[in-house]
Amino acid sequence: MANRPVFAVGGFFPYAYIPYITPAPPAVYSYLPPPPPGYQVGYYDGYVVVYDPVTYFIANVIDLMQQ
């Protein structure tokens, strides 16, 4: 857990992580409002992230590992 990246709303995905973004788990979609037009919901290392797939701007972050 100590080596996990930290993502923040208003930040950008680091380019090194982009190839590892996967679709969010289907069960998560029922808890989220629809993303803004043109945005995608992805999963990376315990985070669900709403991001712009063109600029990789982060619009929202949910840490699924947070206690």
PDBQT receptor file of N, H, CA, C and O in Angstrom, charges set to zero:
ATOM      1  N   MET A   1       0.814  -1.193   0.000  1.00  0.00    +0.000 N 
ATOM      2  CA  MET A   1       0.000   0.000   0.000  1.00  0.00    +0.000 C 
ATOM      3  C   MET A   1       0.861   1.261   0.000  1.00  0.00    +0.000 C 
ATOM      4  O   MET A   1       0.454   2.286  -0.548  1.00  0.00    +0.000 OA
ATOM      5  N   ALA A   2       2.032   1.198   0.602  1.00  0.00    +0.000 N 
ATOM      6  H   ALA A   2       2.362   0.366   1.047  1.00  0.00    +0.000 HD
ATOM      7  CA  ALA A   2       2.872   2.387   0.701  1.00  0.00    +0.000 C 
ATOM      8  C   ALA A   2       3.369   2.850  -0.662  1.00  0.00    +0.000 C 
ATOM      9  O   ALA A   2       3.685   4.027  -0.833  1.00  0.00    +0.000 OA
ATOM     10  N   ASN A   3       3.442   1.954  -1.621  1.00  0.00    +0.000 N 
ATOM     11  H   ASN A   3       3.185   0.998  -1.482  1.00  0.00    +0.000 HD
ATOM     12  CA  ASN A   3       3.957   2.302  -2.945  1.00  0.00    +0.000 C 
ATOM     13  C   ASN A   3       2.863   2.633  -3.951  1.00  0.00    +0.000 C 
ATOM     14  O   ASN A   3       3.152   2.827  -5.132  1.00  0.00    +0.000 OA
ATOM     15  N   ARG A   4       1.633   2.700  -3.511  1.00  0.00    +0.000 N 
ATOM     16  H   ARG A   4       1.398   2.542  -2.552  1.00  0.00    +0.000 HD
ATOM     17  CA  ARG A   4       0.541   3.033  -4.428  1.00  0.00    +0.000 C 
ATOM     18  C   ARG A   4       0.648   4.490  -4.856  1.00  0.00    +0.000 C 
ATOM     19  O   ARG A   4       1.038   5.348  -4.065  1.00  0.00    +0.000 OA
ATOM     20  N   PRO A   5       0.300   4.767  -6.112  1.00  0.00    +0.000 N 
ATOM     21  CA  PRO A   5       0.281   6.166  -6.547  1.00  0.00    +0.000 C 
ATOM     22  C   PRO A   5      -0.863   6.907  -5.858  1.00  0.00    +0.000 C 
ATOM     23  O   PRO A   5      -1.775   6.292  -5.305  1.00  0.00    +0.000 OA
ATOM     24  N   VAL A   6      -0.798   8.213  -5.901  1.00  0.00    +0.000 N 
ATOM     25  H   VAL A   6      -0.058   8.712  -6.351  1.00  0.00    +0.000 HD
ATOM     26  CA  VAL A   6      -1.870   9.046  -5.358  1.00  0.00    +0.000 C 
ATOM     27  C   VAL A   6      -2.436   9.858  -6.513  1.00  0.00    +0.000 C 
ATOM     28  O   VAL A   6      -1.703  10.574  -7.195  1.00  0.00    +0.000 OA
ATOM     29  N   PHE A   7      -3.740   9.746  -6.730  1.00  0.00    +0.000 N 
ATOM     30  H   PHE A   7      -4.336   9.164  -6.176  1.00  0.00    +0.000 HD
ATOM     31  CA  PHE A   7      -4.412  10.503  -7.778  1.00  0.00    +0.000 C 
ATOM     32  C   PHE A   7      -5.281  11.563  -7.123  1.00  0.00    +0.000 C 
ATOM     33  O   PHE A   7      -5.840  11.335  -6.050  1.00  0.00    +0.000 OA
ATOM     34  N   ALA A   8      -5.396  12.712  -7.756  1.00  0.00    +0.000 N 
ATOM     35  H   ALA A   8      -4.942  12.898  -8.627  1.00  0.00    +0.000 HD
ATOM     36  CA  ALA A   8      -6.193  13.803  -7.202  1.00  0.00    +0.000 C 
ATOM     37  C   ALA A   8      -7.088  14.394  -8.284  1.00  0.00    +0.000 C 
ATOM     38  O   ALA A   8      -6.704  14.477  -9.451  1.00  0.00    +0.000 OA
ATOM     39  N   VAL A   9      -8.279  14.800  -7.881  1.00  0.00    +0.000 N 
ATOM     40  H   VAL A   9      -8.591  14.733  -6.933  1.00  0.00    +0.000 HD
ATOM     41  CA  VAL A   9      -9.180  15.491  -8.787  1.00  0.00    +0.000 C 
ATOM     42  C   VAL A   9      -8.483  16.752  -9.283  1.00  0.00    +0.000 C 
ATOM     43  O   VAL A   9      -7.916  17.508  -8.494  1.00  0.00    +0.000 OA
ATOM     44  N   GLY A  10      -8.529  16.972 -10.579  1.00  0.00    +0.000 N 
ATOM     45  H   GLY A  10      -8.990  16.359 -11.220  1.00  0.00    +0.000 HD
ATOM     46  CA  GLY A  10      -7.871  18.131 -11.166  1.00  0.00    +0.000 C 
ATOM     47  C   GLY A  10      -6.461  17.829 -11.638  1.00  0.00    +0.000 C 
ATOM     48  O   GLY A  10      -5.822  18.671 -12.270  1.00  0.00    +0.000 OA
ATOM     49  N   GLY A  11      -5.970  16.635 -11.338  1.00  0.00    +0.000 N 
ATOM     50  H   GLY A  11      -6.489  15.951 -10.825  1.00  0.00    +0.000 HD
ATOM     51  CA  GLY A  11      -4.639  16.238 -11.785  1.00  0.00    +0.000 C 
ATOM     52  C   GLY A  11      -4.721  15.480 -13.106  1.00  0.00    +0.000 C 
ATOM     53  O   GLY A  11      -5.763  15.458 -13.761  1.00  0.00    +0.000 OA
ATOM     54  N   PHE A  12      -3.626  14.869 -13.479  1.00  0.00    +0.000 N 
ATOM     55  H   PHE A  12      -2.779  14.886 -12.947  1.00  0.00    +0.000 HD
ATOM     56  CA  PHE A  12      -3.546  14.114 -14.719  1.00  0.00    +0.000 C 
ATOM     57  C   PHE A  12      -2.922  12.756 -14.438  1.00  0.00    +0.000 C 
ATOM     58  O   PHE A  12      -2.077  12.624 -13.552  1.00  0.00    +0.000 OA
ATOM     59  N   PHE A  13      -3.345  11.741 -15.202  1.00  0.00    +0.000 N 
ATOM     60  H   PHE A  13      -4.031  11.849 -15.921  1.00  0.00    +0.000 HD
ATOM     61  CA  PHE A  13      -2.709  10.437 -15.119  1.00  0.00    +0.000 C 
ATOM     62  C   PHE A  13      -1.279  10.558 -15.615  1.00  0.00    +0.000 C 
ATOM     63  O   PHE A  13      -1.055  11.135 -16.679  1.00  0.00    +0.000 OA
ATOM     64  N   PRO A  14      -0.307  10.037 -14.885  1.00  0.00    +0.000 N 
ATOM     65  CA  PRO A  14       1.059   9.998 -15.415  1.00  0.00    +0.000 C 
ATOM     66  C   PRO A  14       1.098   9.086 -16.655  1.00  0.00    +0.000 C 
ATOM     67  O   PRO A  14       0.448   8.041 -16.677  1.00  0.00    +0.000 OA
ATOM     68  N   TYR A  15       1.838   9.472 -17.650  1.00  0.00    +0.000 N 
ATOM     69  H   TYR A  15       2.367  10.321 -17.632  1.00  0.00    +0.000 HD
ATOM     70  CA  TYR A  15       1.882   8.719 -18.906  1.00  0.00    +0.000 C 
ATOM     71  C   TYR A  15       2.319   7.271 -18.698  1.00  0.00    +0.000 C 
ATOM     72  O   TYR A  15       1.881   6.393 -19.441  1.00  0.00    +0.000 OA
ATOM     73  N   ALA A  16       3.156   7.002 -17.727  1.00  0.00    +0.000 N 
ATOM     74  H   ALA A  16       3.512   7.715 -17.123  1.00  0.00    +0.000 HD
ATOM     75  CA  ALA A  16       3.626   5.637 -17.482  1.00  0.00    +0.000 C 
ATOM     76  C   ALA A  16       2.490   4.701 -17.048  1.00  0.00    +0.000 C 
ATOM     77  O   ALA A  16       2.587   3.490 -17.250  1.00  0.00    +0.000 OA
ATOM     78  N   TYR A  17       1.426   5.237 -16.460  1.00  0.00    +0.000 N 
ATOM     79  H   TYR A  17       1.348   6.220 -16.296  1.00  0.00    +0.000 HD
ATOM     80  CA  TYR A  17       0.315   4.413 -15.972  1.00  0.00    +0.000 C 
ATOM     81  C   TYR A  17      -0.772   4.193 -17.023  1.00  0.00    +0.000 C 
ATOM     82  O   TYR A  17      -1.578   3.274 -16.873  1.00  0.00    +0.000 OA
ATOM     83  N   ILE A  18      -0.818   4.980 -18.048  1.00  0.00    +0.000 N 
ATOM     84  H   ILE A  18      -0.163   5.726 -18.170  1.00  0.00    +0.000 HD
ATOM     85  CA  ILE A  18      -1.911   4.944 -19.025  1.00  0.00    +0.000 C 
ATOM     86  C   ILE A  18      -2.126   3.551 -19.629  1.00  0.00    +0.000 C 
ATOM     87  O   ILE A  18      -3.278   3.134 -19.749  1.00  0.00    +0.000 OA
ATOM     88  N   PRO A  19      -1.086   2.813 -20.011  1.00  0.00    +0.000 N 
ATOM     89  CA  PRO A  19      -1.339   1.483 -20.592  1.00  0.00    +0.000 C 
ATOM     90  C   PRO A  19      -1.977   0.498 -19.612  1.00  0.00    +0.000 C 
ATOM     91  O   PRO A  19      -2.498  -0.536 -20.031  1.00  0.00    +0.000 OA
ATOM     92  N   TYR A  20      -1.943   0.802 -18.331  1.00  0.00    +0.000 N 
ATOM     93  H   TYR A  20      -1.521   1.642 -17.990  1.00  0.00    +0.000 HD
ATOM     94  CA  TYR A  20      -2.440  -0.128 -17.319  1.00  0.00    +0.000 C 
ATOM     95  C   TYR A  20      -3.839   0.207 -16.806  1.00  0.00    +0.000 C 
ATOM     96  O   TYR A  20      -4.347  -0.477 -15.918  1.00  0.00    +0.000 OA
ATOM     97  N   ILE A  21      -4.461   1.236 -17.346  1.00  0.00    +0.000 N 
ATOM     98  H   ILE A  21      -4.048   1.792 -18.068  1.00  0.00    +0.000 HD
ATOM     99  CA  ILE A  21      -5.839   1.571 -16.969  1.00  0.00    +0.000 C 
ATOM    100  C   ILE A  21      -6.751   0.507 -17.577  1.00  0.00    +0.000 C 
ATOM    101  O   ILE A  21      -6.682   0.227 -18.774  1.00  0.00    +0.000 OA
ATOM    102  N   THR A  22      -7.597  -0.075 -16.746  1.00  0.00    +0.000 N 
ATOM    103  H   THR A  22      -7.653   0.152 -15.774  1.00  0.00    +0.000 HD
ATOM    104  CA  THR A  22      -8.551  -1.075 -17.225  1.00  0.00    +0.000 C 
ATOM    105  C   THR A  22      -9.965  -0.562 -16.970  1.00  0.00    +0.000 C 
ATOM    106  O   THR A  22     -10.152   0.372 -16.190  1.00  0.00    +0.000 OA
ATOM    107  N   PRO A  23     -10.954  -1.160 -17.614  1.00  0.00    +0.000 N 
ATOM    108  CA  PRO A  23     -12.337  -0.753 -17.324  1.00  0.00    +0.000 C 
ATOM    109  C   PRO A  23     -12.661  -0.984 -15.847  1.00  0.00    +0.000 C 
ATOM    110  O   PRO A  23     -12.170  -1.934 -15.236  1.00  0.00    +0.000 OA
ATOM    111  N   ALA A  24     -13.474  -0.125 -15.295  1.00  0.00    +0.000 N 
ATOM    112  H   ALA A  24     -13.873   0.646 -15.791  1.00  0.00    +0.000 HD
ATOM    113  CA  ALA A  24     -13.879  -0.265 -13.893  1.00  0.00    +0.000 C 
ATOM    114  C   ALA A  24     -14.703  -1.540 -13.724  1.00  0.00    +0.000 C 
ATOM    115  O   ALA A  24     -15.396  -1.951 -14.655  1.00  0.00    +0.000 OA
ATOM    116  N   PRO A  25     -14.638  -2.173 -12.548  1.00  0.00    +0.000 N 
ATOM    117  CA  PRO A  25     -15.460  -3.355 -12.300  1.00  0.00    +0.000 C 
ATOM    118  C   PRO A  25     -16.946  -3.017 -12.496  1.00  0.00    +0.000 C 
ATOM    119  O   PRO A  25     -17.407  -1.969 -12.043  1.00  0.00    +0.000 OA
ATOM    120  N   PRO A  26     -17.684  -3.888 -13.160  1.00  0.00    +0.000 N 
ATOM    121  CA  PRO A  26     -19.106  -3.598 -13.443  1.00  0.00    +0.000 C 
ATOM    122  C   PRO A  26     -19.930  -3.257 -12.205  1.00  0.00    +0.000 C 
ATOM    123  O   PRO A  26     -20.837  -2.429 -12.286  1.00  0.00    +0.000 OA
ATOM    124  N   ALA A  27     -19.639  -3.870 -11.072  1.00  0.00    +0.000 N 
ATOM    125  H   ALA A  27     -18.902  -4.542 -11.006  1.00  0.00    +0.000 HD
ATOM    126  CA  ALA A  27     -20.414  -3.599  -9.853  1.00  0.00    +0.000 C 
ATOM    127  C   ALA A  27     -20.271  -2.150  -9.406  1.00  0.00    +0.000 C 
ATOM    128  O   ALA A  27     -21.160  -1.627  -8.734  1.00  0.00    +0.000 OA
ATOM    129  N   VAL A  28     -19.187  -1.499  -9.758  1.00  0.00    +0.000 N 
ATOM    130  H   VAL A  28     -18.465  -1.924 -10.304  1.00  0.00    +0.000 HD
ATOM    131  CA  VAL A  28     -18.944  -0.117  -9.332  1.00  0.00    +0.000 C 
ATOM    132  C   VAL A  28     -19.871   0.858 -10.057  1.00  0.00    +0.000 C 
ATOM    133  O   VAL A  28     -20.255   1.881  -9.491  1.00  0.00    +0.000 OA
ATOM    134  N   TYR A  29     -20.230   0.554 -11.291  1.00  0.00    +0.000 N 
ATOM    135  H   TYR A  29     -19.919  -0.278 -11.751  1.00  0.00    +0.000 HD
ATOM    136  CA  TYR A  29     -21.051   1.472 -12.086  1.00  0.00    +0.000 C 
ATOM    137  C   TYR A  29     -22.403   1.770 -11.438  1.00  0.00    +0.000 C 
ATOM    138  O   TYR A  29     -22.946   2.858 -11.627  1.00  0.00    +0.000 OA
ATOM    139  N   SER A  30     -22.946   0.832 -10.686  1.00  0.00    +0.000 N 
ATOM    140  H   SER A  30     -22.504  -0.052 -10.533  1.00  0.00    +0.000 HD
ATOM    141  CA  SER A  30     -24.246   1.073 -10.062  1.00  0.00    +0.000 C 
ATOM    142  C   SER A  30     -24.153   2.111  -8.935  1.00  0.00    +0.000 C 
ATOM    143  O   SER A  30     -25.173   2.661  -8.521  1.00  0.00    +0.000 OA
ATOM    144  N   TYR A  31     -22.953   2.380  -8.439  1.00  0.00    +0.000 N 
ATOM    145  H   TYR A  31     -22.124   1.933  -8.775  1.00  0.00    +0.000 HD
ATOM    146  CA  TYR A  31     -22.755   3.352  -7.369  1.00  0.00    +0.000 C 
ATOM    147  C   TYR A  31     -22.384   4.741  -7.880  1.00  0.00    +0.000 C 
ATOM    148  O   TYR A  31     -22.348   5.698  -7.107  1.00  0.00    +0.000 OA
ATOM    149  N   LEU A  32     -22.112   4.853  -9.161  1.00  0.00    +0.000 N 
ATOM    150  H   LEU A  32     -22.141   4.075  -9.789  1.00  0.00    +0.000 HD
ATOM    151  CA  LEU A  32     -21.617   6.110  -9.718  1.00  0.00    +0.000 C 
ATOM    152  C   LEU A  32     -22.660   6.802 -10.587  1.00  0.00    +0.000 C 
ATOM    153  O   LEU A  32     -23.454   6.141 -11.256  1.00  0.00    +0.000 OA
ATOM    154  N   PRO A  33     -22.658   8.110 -10.576  1.00  0.00    +0.000 N 
ATOM    155  CA  PRO A  33     -23.478   8.812 -11.568  1.00  0.00    +0.000 C 
ATOM    156  C   PRO A  33     -22.810   8.647 -12.936  1.00  0.00    +0.000 C 
ATOM    157  O   PRO A  33     -21.627   8.313 -13.000  1.00  0.00    +0.000 OA
ATOM    158  N   PRO A  34     -23.529   8.870 -14.010  1.00  0.00    +0.000 N 
ATOM    159  CA  PRO A  34     -22.893   8.743 -15.322  1.00  0.00    +0.000 C 
ATOM    160  C   PRO A  34     -21.749   9.749 -15.466  1.00  0.00    +0.000 C 
ATOM    161  O   PRO A  34     -21.845  10.875 -14.979  1.00  0.00    +0.000 OA
ATOM    162  N   PRO A  35     -20.676   9.343 -16.130  1.00  0.00    +0.000 N 
ATOM    163  CA  PRO A  35     -19.560  10.282 -16.318  1.00  0.00    +0.000 C 
ATOM    164  C   PRO A  35     -19.953  11.415 -17.253  1.00  0.00    +0.000 C 
ATOM    165  O   PRO A  35     -20.886  11.262 -18.042  1.00  0.00    +0.000 OA
ATOM    166  N   PRO A  36     -19.267  12.539 -17.184  1.00  0.00    +0.000 N 
ATOM    167  CA  PRO A  36     -19.547  13.637 -18.119  1.00  0.00    +0.000 C 
ATOM    168  C   PRO A  36     -19.356  13.160 -19.564  1.00  0.00    +0.000 C 
ATOM    169  O   PRO A  36     -18.612  12.210 -19.807  1.00  0.00    +0.000 OA
ATOM    170  N   PRO A  37     -20.015  13.804 -20.510  1.00  0.00    +0.000 N 
ATOM    171  CA  PRO A  37     -19.857  13.405 -21.917  1.00  0.00    +0.000 C 
ATOM    172  C   PRO A  37     -18.389  13.401 -22.338  1.00  0.00    +0.000 C 
ATOM    173  O   PRO A  37     -17.652  14.357 -22.097  1.00  0.00    +0.000 OA
ATOM    174  N   GLY A  38     -17.987  12.305 -22.969  1.00  0.00    +0.000 N 
ATOM    175  H   GLY A  38     -18.586  11.529 -23.165  1.00  0.00    +0.000 HD
ATOM    176  CA  GLY A  38     -16.621  12.182 -23.454  1.00  0.00    +0.000 C 
ATOM    177  C   GLY A  38     -15.648  11.606 -22.435  1.00  0.00    +0.000 C 
ATOM    178  O   GLY A  38     -14.518  11.273 -22.793  1.00  0.00    +0.000 OA
ATOM    179  N   TYR A  39     -16.052  11.481 -21.184  1.00  0.00    +0.000 N 
ATOM    180  H   TYR A  39     -16.970  11.752 -20.893  1.00  0.00    +0.000 HD
ATOM    181  CA  TYR A  39     -15.171  10.939 -20.151  1.00  0.00    +0.000 C 
ATOM    182  C   TYR A  39     -15.377   9.435 -20.017  1.00  0.00    +0.000 C 
ATOM    183  O   TYR A  39     -16.413   8.901 -20.414  1.00  0.00    +0.000 OA
ATOM    184  N   GLN A  40     -14.382   8.762 -19.457  1.00  0.00    +0.000 N 
ATOM    185  H   GLN A  40     -13.541   9.196 -19.135  1.00  0.00    +0.000 HD
ATOM    186  CA  GLN A  40     -14.452   7.330 -19.224  1.00  0.00    +0.000 C 
ATOM    187  C   GLN A  40     -14.204   7.038 -17.754  1.00  0.00    +0.000 C 
ATOM    188  O   GLN A  40     -13.636   7.850 -17.024  1.00  0.00    +0.000 OA
ATOM    189  N   VAL A  41     -14.648   5.851 -17.340  1.00  0.00    +0.000 N 
ATOM    190  H   VAL A  41     -15.110   5.192 -17.933  1.00  0.00    +0.000 HD
ATOM    191  CA  VAL A  41     -14.406   5.393 -15.977  1.00  0.00    +0.000 C 
ATOM    192  C   VAL A  41     -13.420   4.238 -16.069  1.00  0.00    +0.000 C 
ATOM    193  O   VAL A  41     -13.680   3.241 -16.743  1.00  0.00    +0.000 OA
ATOM    194  N   GLY A  42     -12.295   4.377 -15.393  1.00  0.00    +0.000 N 
ATOM    195  H   GLY A  42     -12.084   5.187 -14.846  1.00  0.00    +0.000 HD
ATOM    196  CA  GLY A  42     -11.273   3.348 -15.434  1.00  0.00    +0.000 C 
ATOM    197  C   GLY A  42     -10.869   2.904 -14.045  1.00  0.00    +0.000 C 
ATOM    198  O   GLY A  42     -11.238   3.513 -13.041  1.00  0.00    +0.000 OA
ATOM    199  N   TYR A  43     -10.103   1.828 -14.013  1.00  0.00    +0.000 N 
ATOM    200  H   TYR A  43      -9.803   1.333 -14.828  1.00  0.00    +0.000 HD
ATOM    201  CA  TYR A  43      -9.623   1.253 -12.762  1.00  0.00    +0.000 C 
ATOM    202  C   TYR A  43      -8.105   1.141 -12.829  1.00  0.00    +0.000 C 
ATOM    203  O   TYR A  43      -7.550   0.695 -13.834  1.00  0.00    +0.000 OA
ATOM    204  N   TYR A  44      -7.436   1.551 -11.750  1.00  0.00    +0.000 N 
ATOM    205  H   TYR A  44      -7.887   1.914 -10.935  1.00  0.00    +0.000 HD
ATOM    206  CA  TYR A  44      -5.991   1.395 -11.666  1.00  0.00    +0.000 C 
ATOM    207  C   TYR A  44      -5.586   1.226 -10.204  1.00  0.00    +0.000 C 
ATOM    208  O   TYR A  44      -5.803   2.123  -9.390  1.00  0.00    +0.000 OA
ATOM    209  N   ASP A  45      -5.009   0.098  -9.878  1.00  0.00    +0.000 N 
ATOM    210  H   ASP A  45      -4.833  -0.631 -10.540  1.00  0.00    +0.000 HD
ATOM    211  CA  ASP A  45      -4.415  -0.151  -8.558  1.00  0.00    +0.000 C 
ATOM    212  C   ASP A  45      -5.325   0.229  -7.386  1.00  0.00    +0.000 C 
ATOM    213  O   ASP A  45      -4.889   0.888  -6.442  1.00  0.00    +0.000 OA
ATOM    214  N   GLY A  46      -6.581  -0.191  -7.454  1.00  0.00    +0.000 N 
ATOM    215  H   GLY A  46      -6.935  -0.727  -8.220  1.00  0.00    +0.000 HD
ATOM    216  CA  GLY A  46      -7.512   0.079  -6.360  1.00  0.00    +0.000 C 
ATOM    217  C   GLY A  46      -8.253   1.390  -6.453  1.00  0.00    +0.000 C 
ATOM    218  O   GLY A  46      -9.044   1.713  -5.567  1.00  0.00    +0.000 OA
ATOM    219  N   TYR A  47      -8.016   2.158  -7.506  1.00  0.00    +0.000 N 
ATOM    220  H   TYR A  47      -7.373   1.896  -8.226  1.00  0.00    +0.000 HD
ATOM    221  CA  TYR A  47      -8.712   3.427  -7.721  1.00  0.00    +0.000 C 
ATOM    222  C   TYR A  47      -9.710   3.292  -8.864  1.00  0.00    +0.000 C 
ATOM    223  O   TYR A  47      -9.418   2.664  -9.881  1.00  0.00    +0.000 OA
ATOM    224  N   VAL A  48     -10.866   3.872  -8.695  1.00  0.00    +0.000 N 
ATOM    225  H   VAL A  48     -11.103   4.382  -7.869  1.00  0.00    +0.000 HD
ATOM    226  CA  VAL A  48     -11.793   4.083  -9.802  1.00  0.00    +0.000 C 
ATOM    227  C   VAL A  48     -11.658   5.560 -10.153  1.00  0.00    +0.000 C 
ATOM    228  O   VAL A  48     -11.831   6.432  -9.301  1.00  0.00    +0.000 OA
ATOM    229  N   VAL A  49     -11.350   5.826 -11.412  1.00  0.00    +0.000 N 
ATOM    230  H   VAL A  49     -11.210   5.117 -12.104  1.00  0.00    +0.000 HD
ATOM    231  CA  VAL A  49     -11.032   7.182 -11.837  1.00  0.00    +0.000 C 
ATOM    232  C   VAL A  49     -11.894   7.567 -13.033  1.00  0.00    +0.000 C 
ATOM    233  O   VAL A  49     -11.973   6.826 -14.014  1.00  0.00    +0.000 OA
ATOM    234  N   VAL A  50     -12.534   8.720 -12.949  1.00  0.00    +0.000 N 
ATOM    235  H   VAL A  50     -12.470   9.321 -12.153  1.00  0.00    +0.000 HD
ATOM    236  CA  VAL A  50     -13.254   9.293 -14.084  1.00  0.00    +0.000 C 
ATOM    237  C   VAL A  50     -12.276  10.249 -14.758  1.00  0.00    +0.000 C 
ATOM    238  O   VAL A  50     -11.794  11.198 -14.139  1.00  0.00    +0.000 OA
ATOM    239  N   TYR A  51     -11.989   9.988 -16.035  1.00  0.00    +0.000 N 
ATOM    240  H   TYR A  51     -12.380   9.217 -16.537  1.00  0.00    +0.000 HD
ATOM    241  CA  TYR A  51     -10.942  10.754 -16.710  1.00  0.00    +0.000 C 
ATOM    242  C   TYR A  51     -11.297  11.034 -18.156  1.00  0.00    +0.000 C 
ATOM    243  O   TYR A  51     -12.137  10.355 -18.747  1.00  0.00    +0.000 OA
ATOM    244  N   ASP A  52     -10.652  12.035 -18.716  1.00  0.00    +0.000 N 
ATOM    245  H   ASP A  52      -9.970  12.587 -18.236  1.00  0.00    +0.000 HD
ATOM    246  CA  ASP A  52     -10.790  12.383 -20.126  1.00  0.00    +0.000 C 
ATOM    247  C   ASP A  52      -9.778  11.536 -20.895  1.00  0.00    +0.000 C 
ATOM    248  O   ASP A  52      -8.579  11.664 -20.650  1.00  0.00    +0.000 OA
ATOM    249  N   PRO A  53     -10.219  10.672 -21.822  1.00  0.00    +0.000 N 
ATOM    250  CA  PRO A  53      -9.287   9.799 -22.522  1.00  0.00    +0.000 C 
ATOM    251  C   PRO A  53      -8.392  10.516 -23.543  1.00  0.00    +0.000 C 
ATOM    252  O   PRO A  53      -7.491   9.898 -24.111  1.00  0.00    +0.000 OA
ATOM    253  N   VAL A  54      -8.625  11.788 -23.777  1.00  0.00    +0.000 N 
ATOM    254  H   VAL A  54      -9.357  12.290 -23.316  1.00  0.00    +0.000 HD
ATOM    255  CA  VAL A  54      -7.782  12.549 -24.702  1.00  0.00    +0.000 C 
ATOM    256  C   VAL A  54      -6.641  13.225 -23.941  1.00  0.00    +0.000 C 
ATOM    257  O   VAL A  54      -5.483  13.149 -24.353  1.00  0.00    +0.000 OA
ATOM    258  N   THR A  55      -6.974  13.887 -22.824  1.00  0.00    +0.000 N 
ATOM    259  H   THR A  55      -7.914  13.949 -22.489  1.00  0.00    +0.000 HD
ATOM    260  CA  THR A  55      -5.958  14.635 -22.064  1.00  0.00    +0.000 C 
ATOM    261  C   THR A  55      -5.514  13.898 -20.802  1.00  0.00    +0.000 C 
ATOM    262  O   THR A  55      -4.484  14.231 -20.217  1.00  0.00    +0.000 OA
ATOM    263  N   TYR A  56      -6.291  12.894 -20.382  1.00  0.00    +0.000 N 
ATOM    264  H   TYR A  56      -7.128  12.623 -20.858  1.00  0.00    +0.000 HD
ATOM    265  CA  TYR A  56      -6.067  12.153 -19.145  1.00  0.00    +0.000 C 
ATOM    266  C   TYR A  56      -6.204  13.023 -17.901  1.00  0.00    +0.000 C 
ATOM    267  O   TYR A  56      -5.589  12.762 -16.868  1.00  0.00    +0.000 OA
ATOM    268  N   PHE A  57      -7.024  14.060 -18.026  1.00  0.00    +0.000 N 
ATOM    269  H   PHE A  57      -7.524  14.272 -18.865  1.00  0.00    +0.000 HD
ATOM    270  CA  PHE A  57      -7.417  14.898 -16.899  1.00  0.00    +0.000 C 
ATOM    271  C   PHE A  57      -8.321  14.071 -15.984  1.00  0.00    +0.000 C 
ATOM    272  O   PHE A  57      -9.214  13.373 -16.465  1.00  0.00    +0.000 OA
ATOM    273  N   ILE A  58      -8.100  14.142 -14.688  1.00  0.00    +0.000 N 
ATOM    274  H   ILE A  58      -7.375  14.709 -14.297  1.00  0.00    +0.000 HD
ATOM    275  CA  ILE A  58      -8.872  13.370 -13.720  1.00  0.00    +0.000 C 
ATOM    276  C   ILE A  58     -10.004  14.235 -13.174  1.00  0.00    +0.000 C 
ATOM    277  O   ILE A  58      -9.767  15.270 -12.550  1.00  0.00    +0.000 OA
ATOM    278  N   ALA A  59     -11.246  13.792 -13.420  1.00  0.00    +0.000 N 
ATOM    279  H   ALA A  59     -11.438  12.952 -13.926  1.00  0.00    +0.000 HD
ATOM    280  CA  ALA A  59     -12.420  14.530 -12.971  1.00  0.00    +0.000 C 
ATOM    281  C   ALA A  59     -12.921  14.044 -11.610  1.00  0.00    +0.000 C 
ATOM    282  O   ALA A  59     -13.514  14.815 -10.855  1.00  0.00    +0.000 OA
ATOM    283  N   ASN A  60     -12.684  12.766 -11.295  1.00  0.00    +0.000 N 
ATOM    284  H   ASN A  60     -12.202  12.139 -11.908  1.00  0.00    +0.000 HD
ATOM    285  CA  ASN A  60     -13.127  12.229 -10.013  1.00  0.00    +0.000 C 
ATOM    286  C   ASN A  60     -12.306  10.990  -9.687  1.00  0.00    +0.000 C 
ATOM    287  O   ASN A  60     -11.851  10.285 -10.588  1.00  0.00    +0.000 OA
ATOM    288  N   VAL A  61     -12.118  10.727  -8.402  1.00  0.00    +0.000 N 
ATOM    289  H   VAL A  61     -12.488  11.300  -7.671  1.00  0.00    +0.000 HD
ATOM    290  CA  VAL A  61     -11.333   9.579  -7.941  1.00  0.00    +0.000 C 
ATOM    291  C   VAL A  61     -12.051   8.938  -6.763  1.00  0.00    +0.000 C 
ATOM    292  O   VAL A  61     -12.530   9.628  -5.863  1.00  0.00    +0.000 OA
ATOM    293  N   ILE A  62     -12.119   7.611  -6.779  1.00  0.00    +0.000 N 
ATOM    294  H   ILE A  62     -11.730   7.050  -7.511  1.00  0.00    +0.000 HD
ATOM    295  CA  ILE A  62     -12.611   6.859  -5.635  1.00  0.00    +0.000 C 
ATOM    296  C   ILE A  62     -11.540   5.828  -5.300  1.00  0.00    +0.000 C 
ATOM    297  O   ILE A  62     -11.155   5.029  -6.154  1.00  0.00    +0.000 OA
ATOM    298  N   ASP A  63     -11.062   5.843  -4.067  1.00  0.00    +0.000 N 
ATOM    299  H   ASP A  63     -11.375   6.492  -3.373  1.00  0.00    +0.000 HD
ATOM    300  CA  ASP A  63     -10.071   4.886  -3.612  1.00  0.00    +0.000 C 
ATOM    301  C   ASP A  63     -10.808   3.704  -2.987  1.00  0.00    +0.000 C 
ATOM    302  O   ASP A  63     -11.351   3.824  -1.888  1.00  0.00    +0.000 OA
ATOM    303  N   LEU A  64     -10.833   2.568  -3.673  1.00  0.00    +0.000 N 
ATOM    304  H   LEU A  64     -10.392   2.470  -4.565  1.00  0.00    +0.000 HD
ATOM    305  CA  LEU A  64     -11.539   1.395  -3.168  1.00  0.00    +0.000 C 
ATOM    306  C   LEU A  64     -10.799   0.718  -2.025  1.00  0.00    +0.000 C 
ATOM    307  O   LEU A  64     -11.376  -0.118  -1.329  1.00  0.00    +0.000 OA
ATOM    308  N   MET A  65      -9.548   1.059  -1.820  1.00  0.00    +0.000 N 
ATOM    309  H   MET A  65      -9.080   1.737  -2.386  1.00  0.00    +0.000 HD
ATOM    310  CA  MET A  65      -8.732   0.438  -0.777  1.00  0.00    +0.000 C 
ATOM    311  C   MET A  65      -8.721   1.277   0.502  1.00  0.00    +0.000 C 
ATOM    312  O   MET A  65      -8.175   0.843   1.517  1.00  0.00    +0.000 OA
ATOM    313  N   GLN A  66      -9.313   2.466   0.467  1.00  0.00    +0.000 N 
ATOM    314  H   GLN A  66      -9.757   2.818  -0.358  1.00  0.00    +0.000 HD
ATOM    315  CA  GLN A  66      -9.325   3.361   1.632  1.00  0.00    +0.000 C 
ATOM    316  C   GLN A  66     -10.171   2.737   2.744  1.00  0.00    +0.000 C 
ATOM    317  O   GLN A  66     -11.235   2.168   2.501  1.00  0.00    +0.000 OA
ATOM    318  N   GLN A  67      -9.670   2.861   3.945  1.00  0.00    +0.000 N 
ATOM    319  H   GLN A  67      -8.806   3.323   4.143  1.00  0.00    +0.000 HD
ATOM    320  CA  GLN A  67     -10.403   2.277   5.082  1.00  0.00    +0.000 C 
ATOM    321  C   GLN A  67     -10.999   3.347   5.936  1.00  0.00    +0.000 C 
ATOM    322  O   GLN A  67     -11.650   3.047   6.937  1.00  0.00    +0.000 OA
TER     323      GLN A  67
